Amino acid sequence: MEVLSNLEPKEVFHYFEKICSIPHPSYKEDKLSDYCVAFAKEHNLEVYQDELKNIVMIKEATPGYEDKEPVILQGHIDMVCEKEPGCKIDFENDGLTLKVEGDYVTAEGTTLGGDDGIAVAYALAILASDTISHPRLEVVFTVSEEVGMEGAAGIDVSMLKGRKLINLDSEDEGIMLASCAGGCSMECMIPSSWEEMEAIAIDLRVAGLIGGHSGTEIDKGRANSNTLMGRILLETAKVSDYGLASMQGGTKDNAIPRETTARILVPESEVDTVLHAIEELQAVISKEYSTSDPDICISAKQAGKVTTWVLTKEAAEKTVLLLNQLPNGIQKMSADIPGLVQTSLNLGILILDEEKVSLRYAVRSSVGTEKEYLLTKLEQLTSYVGGSTKRTGDYPAWEYKKDSTLREDMVRIYEQMYGKKPVIQAIHAGVECGILSGKLEGLDCISLGPDMIGIHTTEEKLSISSTKRVWEYLLEVIKA
């Protein structure tokens, strides 16, 4: 029996549960994409699937709506895959374990993928219906949104006739997005060089952080486990000539990392001094982040005497220098929109392997020149210490459109239904409207969605009551 079968709207939660049963991490969306193709054929819809696995489905207007302007519904089919320690789910092969907690749907031990599975569920429910009135509907599902909007960048939308696009990738009911930041992924790499060392191994761990979305929650002041590990290594170097054997943290460049581990080798005579220094640092950091990350935990455990490879002193110094000197977090707030982050970056992934140390950032800005300047700063400092950089997934900002018929209509309908106006807002996170606007001249966009909390974390929850209200609102909008 379906876990969500008793929830309203039934058709939406039916498809949402189906989506959650199909693995769909970024770059592995094939199964969900193929399901959408099968769905389209079952319902006699026009369907396009490209090599990237992007999907376009078209349903002609219902009687009486043939002369109305087509509407584009858009979302993405990949999800951020995070899980709690000990969770055995394989995101490439297993579905999620859903559960209902009061007004929320959540997943046991993992992210839920409400971002952006709920968009797919809304669209499929509309397309499957024989009773919902609508103009020509053009549904666009993109892949790889969470890793740089690569699907939107590569999709062919030449078959679309609509110039009104409703993006369903927002997570605050009553707040509609009309502008967003542009972004780029940046990898900073330092070549690894190794030497053998015999000493006492100490395993370092930073854990218990809240994490979150590196766009919408970068302004919360939450700790970044990767940069904290850099700080620990910097402070430890003051009391010990240690060797750095391993290091890893984070899984997505656009998620604030919650856990980072490292192994250092310490001369036996310095072990007690190192452990004491880290204990003191734990107290300092816990106090600094007592509000934003109250459960932060920094641990150091001895693992006995070992003989293994560690980074050479020069390579380790360069690594620690970059970890501490490359910028992270908010770089500038908007002077025009109160409370809006204008430019930021997030060190989401940290990996030390045989060939290199890799620091992977998500860089965002609503001002293109500031984004470029920040990327150049990363490149310059990395190059200075003998490293190299790689840019991927560069996408433009979505600029605010002063005259928007779509926005005016949606505000009017919202006010009629709820007796108040929605909030029209710019957002620091990226949505695909900017890229798609560059592909479809004159495109008028708005982004909305139901209430979700904790996206990109294992605490992610989707509001049931909000999902119903947004569904009812969406149906009024598409038939207006």
C-alpha positions as CSV (number, residue, x, y, z in Angstrom):
1,M,0.0,0.0,0.0
2,E,1.2,3.5,-0.8
3,V,2.4,5.5,2.2
4,L,0.9,8.7,0.8
5,S,-2.3,7.2,-0.6
6,N,-4.6,9.0,2.0
7,L,-3.1,12.4,1.4
8,E,-4.8,15.2,-0.7
9,P,-4.5,16.0,-3.5
10,K,-4.4,12.2,-4.2
11,E,-3.3,12.5,-7.8
12,V,-0.3,14.7,-6.9
13,F,0.9,12.5,-4.0
14,H,0.4,9.4,-6.1
15,Y,2.9,10.6,-8.6
16,F,5.2,12.1,-6.0
17,E,5.4,8.7,-4.3
18,K,6.0,7.0,-7.6
19,I,8.9,9.5,-8.4
20,C,10.4,8.8,-4.9
21,S,10.4,5.1,-5.7
22,I,12.6,5.6,-8.8
23,P,16.3,6.5,-8.3
24,H,17.1,9.9,-9.8
25,P,20.4,11.4,-8.5
26,S,22.1,14.0,-10.6
27,Y,23.7,12.4,-13.7
28,K,21.7,9.2,-13.1
29,E,18.2,10.4,-14.1
30,D,17.8,7.8,-16.8
31,K,15.1,5.7,-15.0
32,L,12.9,8.6,-14.1
33,S,13.3,10.2,-17.5
34,D,12.3,6.9,-19.2
35,Y,9.3,6.6,-16.8
36,C,8.2,10.1,-18.1
37,V,8.5,8.9,-21.7
38,A,6.4,5.8,-20.9
39,F,3.9,8.0,-19.1
40,A,3.6,10.3,-22.1
41,K,3.0,7.5,-24.5
42,E,0.4,5.9,-22.2
43,H,-1.5,9.2,-22.2
44,N,-1.0,9.9,-25.9
45,L,1.1,13.0,-25.4
46,E,3.7,14.4,-27.8
47,V,7.0,13.7,-26.1
48,Y,10.7,14.5,-26.8
49,Q,13.7,13.0,-24.9
50,D,17.2,14.1,-25.8
51,E,20.6,12.4,-25.2
52,L,20.9,14.1,-21.9
53,K,17.6,12.6,-20.8
54,N,15.8,16.0,-20.7
55,I,12.1,15.6,-21.4
56,V,9.5,17.8,-23.2
57,M,5.8,16.7,-23.1
58,I,3.0,18.6,-24.9
59,K,-0.7,18.3,-24.3
60,E,-3.1,20.3,-26.5
61,A,-5.7,22.6,-25.1
62,T,-9.0,21.4,-23.7
63,P,-12.2,22.5,-25.5
64,G,-12.8,26.2,-25.1
65,Y,-9.1,27.0,-24.4
66,E,-7.7,26.5,-27.9
67,D,-7.2,30.3,-28.5
68,K,-5.5,30.9,-25.1
69,E,-1.7,31.4,-25.0
70,P,0.2,28.2,-24.2
71,V,1.7,27.7,-20.7
72,I,5.0,26.1,-20.0
73,L,5.4,24.2,-16.7
74,Q,9.0,23.5,-15.8
75,G,11.0,21.6,-13.2
76,H,14.0,19.3,-12.9
77,I,14.1,15.5,-12.3
78,D,17.4,15.2,-10.5
79,M,17.7,15.4,-6.7
80,V,20.4,16.1,-4.1
81,C,21.3,12.8,-2.5
82,E,22.4,13.0,1.1
83,K,22.0,10.4,3.8
84,E,22.6,10.0,7.5
85,P,25.6,7.9,8.7
86,G,24.6,4.3,8.7
87,C,21.8,4.6,6.2
88,K,22.0,1.7,3.8
89,I,20.0,3.2,0.9
90,D,21.9,3.1,-2.5
91,F,20.7,6.2,-4.3
92,E,21.5,4.7,-7.7
93,N,19.4,1.6,-7.2
94,D,17.0,2.1,-4.3
95,G,13.8,4.2,-3.8
96,L,13.3,6.3,-0.8
97,T,11.6,5.3,2.4
98,L,8.8,7.8,2.9
99,K,6.9,8.6,6.0
100,V,4.3,11.1,7.2
101,E,4.9,13.3,10.2
102,G,2.0,15.5,11.0
103,D,1.6,18.0,8.1
104,Y,4.9,16.8,6.5
105,V,6.1,14.2,4.2
106,T,9.8,13.2,4.8
107,A,12.2,10.4,4.0
108,E,13.8,8.1,6.5
109,G,17.5,8.8,6.8
110,T,17.8,10.7,3.5
111,T,16.9,13.8,1.5
112,L,13.4,13.7,0.2
113,G,13.9,15.1,-3.3
114,G,10.8,17.4,-2.9
115,D,13.2,19.7,-4.6
116,D,12.1,19.2,-7.3
117,G,10.1,16.0,-7.3
118,I,7.0,17.9,-6.4
119,A,7.2,19.9,-9.7
120,V,7.2,16.6,-11.6
121,A,4.3,15.3,-9.6
122,Y,2.2,18.5,-10.2
123,A,2.8,18.4,-13.9
124,L,2.1,14.6,-14.3
125,A,-1.1,15.0,-12.3
126,I,-2.3,17.7,-14.7
127,L,-1.2,15.9,-17.8
128,A,-3.0,12.7,-16.6
129,S,-6.3,14.4,-15.9
130,D,-9.3,14.4,-18.2
131,T,-11.2,17.0,-16.2
132,I,-8.7,19.9,-15.7
133,S,-9.3,22.8,-18.1
134,H,-6.1,24.3,-19.6
135,P,-4.6,25.8,-22.8
136,R,-1.8,24.0,-24.7
137,L,0.5,22.8,-22.0
138,E,4.2,22.4,-22.6
139,V,6.0,20.5,-19.8
140,V,9.8,20.7,-19.5
141,F,11.7,18.4,-17.2
142,T,15.5,19.0,-17.1
143,V,18.3,16.9,-15.8
144,S,21.5,17.8,-13.8
145,E,20.0,21.0,-12.3
146,E,21.6,20.4,-8.9
147,V,25.1,20.2,-10.4
148,G,25.2,23.3,-12.6
149,M,21.9,23.4,-14.6
150,E,23.6,21.4,-17.4
151,G,20.3,20.0,-18.6
152,A,18.8,23.4,-19.1
153,A,21.9,24.5,-20.8
154,G,21.8,21.6,-23.3
155,I,18.1,21.3,-23.9
156,D,16.4,22.0,-27.3
157,V,13.2,24.0,-26.8
158,S,12.6,25.0,-30.4
159,M,9.3,23.0,-30.4
160,L,7.8,25.2,-27.7
161,K,5.2,27.8,-28.7
162,G,4.6,29.2,-25.2
163,R,6.2,32.4,-23.8
164,K,4.8,32.1,-20.3
165,L,6.8,29.8,-18.1
166,I,5.9,28.7,-14.6
167,N,9.0,27.2,-12.9
168,L,7.9,24.9,-10.0
169,D,11.3,24.9,-8.2
170,S,10.6,27.2,-5.2
171,E,9.9,26.2,-1.6
172,D,8.0,29.0,0.1
173,E,4.3,29.2,-0.5
174,G,3.1,32.8,-1.1
175,I,6.6,33.9,-2.2
176,M,7.1,34.0,-5.9
177,L,10.5,34.4,-7.5
178,A,11.0,36.9,-10.3
179,S,14.8,37.0,-10.4
180,C,17.8,34.8,-9.3
181,A,21.5,34.7,-9.1
182,G,23.8,33.3,-11.8
183,G,26.4,30.7,-10.8
184,C,29.3,28.5,-11.7
185,S,31.1,25.5,-10.2
186,M,34.8,25.9,-9.7
187,E,37.3,23.2,-8.8
188,C,40.7,24.3,-7.3
189,M,43.3,21.6,-7.5
190,I,46.8,21.3,-6.0
191,P,49.1,18.4,-7.1
192,S,49.7,15.8,-4.4
193,S,53.3,14.8,-3.5
194,W,53.9,12.2,-0.9
195,E,56.5,10.9,1.5
196,E,56.5,8.0,3.9
197,M,56.1,8.6,7.6
198,E,55.9,6.4,10.8
199,A,54.0,8.0,13.7
200,I,50.8,7.9,15.7
201,A,47.7,8.2,13.6
202,I,45.0,10.6,14.8
203,D,41.6,10.6,13.1
204,L,39.9,14.0,13.0
205,R,36.2,14.5,12.5
206,V,34.0,17.5,12.2
207,A,30.3,16.5,12.4
208,G,26.9,17.4,13.7
209,L,26.5,20.5,11.5
210,I,23.1,21.5,10.1
211,G,24.3,22.2,6.5
212,G,21.8,23.3,4.0
213,H,21.4,24.8,0.5
214,S,24.4,26.9,-0.4
215,G,22.1,29.5,-2.0
216,T,19.0,30.0,0.1
217,E,20.7,29.2,3.4
218,I,24.2,30.7,2.9
219,D,22.9,33.8,4.9
220,K,22.2,31.7,8.0
221,G,25.8,31.8,9.2
222,R,26.0,28.0,9.4
223,A,29.4,26.3,9.8
224,N,31.1,24.7,6.9
225,S,32.8,21.4,7.9
226,N,35.4,21.7,5.2
227,T,36.6,25.2,6.1
228,L,36.5,24.2,9.8
229,M,38.9,21.3,9.0
230,G,41.2,23.8,7.4
231,R,41.1,25.8,10.6
232,I,41.8,22.7,12.7
233,L,44.8,21.8,10.6
234,L,46.1,25.4,10.7
235,E,45.9,25.5,14.5
236,T,47.4,22.0,14.9
237,A,50.4,23.1,12.9
238,K,51.2,25.5,15.7
239,V,51.9,22.7,18.1
240,S,53.0,19.8,15.9
241,D,54.9,18.9,12.8
242,Y,52.2,16.5,11.7
243,G,51.8,14.7,8.4
244,L,48.5,14.8,6.5
245,A,47.5,11.3,5.3
246,S,43.9,11.7,4.2
247,M,41.0,14.2,4.0
248,Q,37.5,14.2,2.7
249,G,34.3,16.3,3.2
250,G,31.0,17.1,1.6
251,T,29.3,15.5,-1.4
252,K,27.8,18.4,-3.3
253,D,29.3,21.7,-4.1
254,N,25.9,23.4,-3.7
255,A,25.2,21.9,-0.3
256,I,26.9,23.4,2.8
257,P,29.0,20.4,4.0
258,R,28.0,18.8,7.3
259,E,30.9,16.4,7.9
260,T,34.6,16.3,7.1
261,T,37.2,13.7,8.2
262,A,41.0,13.7,8.1
263,R,43.9,11.5,9.3
264,I,47.1,13.1,10.5
265,L,50.3,11.4,11.7
266,V,51.8,12.9,14.8
267,P,55.2,12.2,16.5
268,E,54.5,10.2,19.7
269,S,56.0,13.0,21.9
270,E,53.4,15.5,20.5
271,V,50.2,13.4,20.7
272,D,49.0,14.7,24.1
273,T,49.7,18.3,23.0
274,V,47.8,17.9,19.8
275,L,44.8,16.3,21.5
276,H,44.7,19.0,24.1
277,A,44.9,21.7,21.4
278,I,42.0,20.2,19.5
279,E,40.0,19.8,22.6
280,E,40.4,23.6,23.3
281,L,39.5,24.4,19.7
282,Q,36.4,22.3,20.0
283,A,35.3,24.5,22.9
284,V,36.1,27.7,20.9
285,I,34.3,26.6,17.8
286,S,31.3,25.3,19.7
287,K,30.9,28.7,21.3
288,E,31.2,30.5,18.0
289,Y,28.5,28.4,16.4
290,S,26.3,27.8,19.4
291,T,23.3,29.4,17.7
292,S,23.6,28.3,14.1
293,D,25.0,24.8,14.8
294,P,24.4,23.8,18.4
295,D,25.3,20.1,17.9
296,I,28.7,20.7,16.3
297,C,31.2,18.1,17.3
298,I,35.0,18.0,16.7
299,S,36.7,14.8,17.7
300,A,40.3,13.5,17.6
301,K,40.9,9.8,18.2
302,Q,44.2,7.9,18.3
303,A,44.5,5.0,15.9
304,G,47.9,3.6,16.9
305,K,51.3,3.7,15.4
306,V,51.3,3.3,11.6
307,T,53.6,3.6,8.6
308,T,51.9,5.3,5.7
309,W,52.2,8.0,3.0
310,V,51.5,11.6,3.9
311,L,51.7,14.8,2.0
312,T,55.1,16.4,1.8
313,K,55.5,19.4,4.0
314,E,55.3,21.8,1.1
315,A,52.1,20.1,-0.3
316,A,50.5,20.1,3.1
317,E,51.3,23.8,3.7
318,K,49.8,24.8,0.3
319,T,46.7,22.7,1.1
320,V,46.2,24.3,4.5
321,L,46.9,27.7,3.1
322,L,44.2,27.4,0.4
323,L,41.7,26.0,2.8
324,N,42.1,29.0,5.1
325,Q,42.8,31.8,2.5
326,L,40.3,31.1,-0.3
327,P,37.1,32.9,0.4
328,N,33.9,31.2,1.6
329,G,30.4,32.3,2.4
330,I,28.8,35.7,1.8
331,Q,31.0,38.1,-0.1
332,K,28.5,41.0,-0.7
333,M,24.9,41.8,0.2
334,S,22.7,43.7,-2.3
335,A,22.5,47.4,-1.8
336,D,19.2,47.5,-3.7
337,I,17.2,44.7,-2.1
338,P,17.3,44.5,1.7
339,G,18.4,41.1,3.0
340,L,19.4,39.6,-0.4
341,V,22.8,38.0,-0.7
342,Q,24.4,39.4,-3.9
343,T,27.6,37.3,-4.1
344,S,28.8,34.2,-2.3
345,L,30.6,30.9,-2.6
346,N,30.5,27.6,-0.8
347,L,33.3,25.0,-0.4
348,G,31.0,22.0,-0.8
349,I,33.5,19.2,-1.6
350,L,37.0,18.5,-0.3
351,I,38.9,15.5,-1.5
352,L,42.5,14.4,-1.1
353,D,43.5,11.6,-3.4
354,E,46.8,10.2,-4.9
355,E,47.1,12.8,-7.6
356,K,45.6,16.0,-6.1
357,V,43.8,17.9,-3.4
358,S,40.5,19.1,-4.8
359,L,38.4,22.0,-3.4
360,R,35.1,22.3,-5.2
361,Y,33.1,25.5,-4.9
362,A,29.6,26.7,-5.9
363,V,30.0,30.4,-6.8
364,R,26.9,32.6,-7.1
365,S,26.1,36.2,-7.9
366,S,23.3,38.3,-9.3
367,V,25.9,40.6,-10.8
368,G,27.8,38.9,-13.6
369,T,31.0,41.0,-13.2
370,E,31.2,40.2,-9.5
371,K,30.9,36.5,-10.2
372,E,33.7,36.7,-12.8
373,Y,35.9,38.7,-10.3
374,L,35.4,36.0,-7.6
375,L,36.2,33.2,-10.0
376,T,39.3,35.0,-11.1
377,K,40.4,35.4,-7.4
378,L,40.1,31.7,-6.9
379,E,42.1,31.0,-10.1
380,Q,44.8,33.5,-9.2
381,L,45.5,32.2,-5.6
382,T,45.4,28.6,-6.7
383,S,47.8,29.3,-9.6
384,Y,50.1,31.1,-7.2
385,V,50.7,27.9,-5.1
386,G,51.2,25.8,-8.3
387,G,47.7,24.6,-8.7
388,S,45.1,24.6,-11.5
389,T,41.4,25.3,-11.7
390,K,38.4,24.2,-13.8
391,R,35.1,25.9,-14.4
392,T,31.9,24.0,-15.1
393,G,28.2,24.7,-15.3
394,D,28.4,28.4,-15.8
395,Y,24.8,29.9,-16.0
396,P,23.5,33.4,-16.2
397,A,21.5,35.4,-13.7
398,W,17.7,35.7,-14.3
399,E,17.1,39.4,-14.5
400,Y,14.0,41.0,-13.1
401,K,11.4,41.9,-15.8
402,K,9.7,45.2,-15.0
403,D,6.7,44.5,-17.2
404,S,5.3,41.0,-16.8
405,T,1.8,40.0,-17.7
406,L,2.3,36.6,-16.2
407,R,3.4,38.0,-12.9
408,E,0.5,40.5,-12.8
409,D,-2.1,37.7,-13.6
410,M,-0.6,35.5,-10.9
411,V,-0.7,38.2,-8.3
412,R,-4.3,39.0,-9.2
413,I,-5.4,35.4,-8.9
414,Y,-3.6,34.9,-5.6
415,E,-5.2,38.0,-4.1
416,Q,-8.6,36.8,-5.3
417,M,-8.1,33.3,-3.7
418,Y,-6.4,34.3,-0.5
419,G,-7.3,37.9,0.2
420,K,-3.7,39.1,0.1
421,K,-0.9,39.7,-2.3
422,P,2.0,37.2,-2.7
423,V,5.5,38.4,-2.0
424,I,7.5,38.9,-5.2
425,Q,11.1,38.2,-4.5
426,A,14.6,37.8,-5.9
427,I,16.6,34.8,-4.7
428,H,20.3,34.0,-4.3
429,A,19.9,30.4,-5.3
430,G,19.8,29.6,-9.0
431,V,16.8,28.5,-11.0
432,E,16.7,27.6,-14.7
433,C,14.6,30.6,-15.8
434,G,17.7,32.6,-16.7
435,I,19.0,29.9,-19.1
436,L,15.6,29.2,-20.6
437,S,15.0,32.9,-21.1
438,G,18.2,33.0,-23.3
439,K,16.7,30.2,-25.5
440,L,13.2,31.6,-25.9
441,E,13.0,35.2,-26.8
442,G,10.4,37.2,-24.9
443,L,9.9,34.5,-22.2
444,D,8.0,35.7,-19.2
445,C,8.8,33.6,-16.1
446,I,7.8,33.2,-12.5
447,S,8.8,30.6,-10.0
448,L,6.7,29.1,-7.1
449,G,6.2,26.0,-5.1
450,P,4.8,24.7,-1.8
451,D,6.5,25.0,1.6
452,M,9.6,22.8,2.1
453,I,12.1,23.0,4.8
454,G,15.6,21.6,5.0
455,I,16.1,21.0,1.3
456,H,19.4,19.4,0.4
457,T,19.6,17.9,3.9
458,T,18.3,14.7,5.6
459,E,15.9,16.9,7.5
460,E,14.0,17.8,4.3
461,K,10.2,18.0,4.6
462,L,7.4,18.8,2.3
463,S,4.2,20.4,3.7
464,I,1.1,18.4,2.8
465,S,-1.4,21.3,3.4
466,S,0.8,23.7,1.4
467,T,1.1,21.2,-1.5
468,K,-2.7,21.1,-1.7
469,R,-3.1,24.9,-1.7
470,V,-0.4,25.4,-4.3
471,W,-2.1,22.8,-6.4
472,E,-5.4,24.6,-6.2
473,Y,-3.8,27.9,-7.1
474,L,-1.8,26.4,-10.0
475,L,-5.0,25.0,-11.6
476,E,-6.6,28.4,-11.4
477,V,-3.5,30.0,-13.0
478,I,-3.3,27.7,-16.0
479,K,-6.9,28.1,-16.9
480,A,-7.1,31.9,-16.4
